[in-house]
Amino acid sequence: MNPLPDAPPLTGVIQMAYVVPDVKKAALDYAKLVGIGPWFIRDHFVGTDMLYRGAPTNVDMAIAFGCAGTMIYELLQPLNNVP
């Protein structure tokens, strides 16, 4: 069910994620090169009850979300060295 009744149906790929070495630089580059944005950046994201291949993890990462049309782009920058 589409949560926005007047919007076109959500079909196909609607979100892509990339691991990058620097979230802020990558967001600027994507905005300049291909027009993605605006970007919403969180310097530290530590989720709750996160799992990696079924085992608990305490990953810390910077994340950014940007939109272009109906596509959502997510940038992930690992900040600690855990799975």
Secondary structure as GFF3:
##gff-version 3
##sequence-region A 1 83
A	DSSP	beta_strand	15	19	.	.	.	ID=ss1
A	DSSP	alpha_helix	23	34	.	.	.	ID=ss2
A	DSSP	beta_strand	39	45	.	.	.	ID=ss3
A	DSSP	beta_strand	51	52	.	.	.	ID=ss4
A	DSSP	beta_strand	55	56	.	.	.	ID=ss5
A	DSSP	beta_strand	61	68	.	.	.	ID=ss6
A	DSSP	beta_strand	71	78	.	.	.	ID=ss7
###
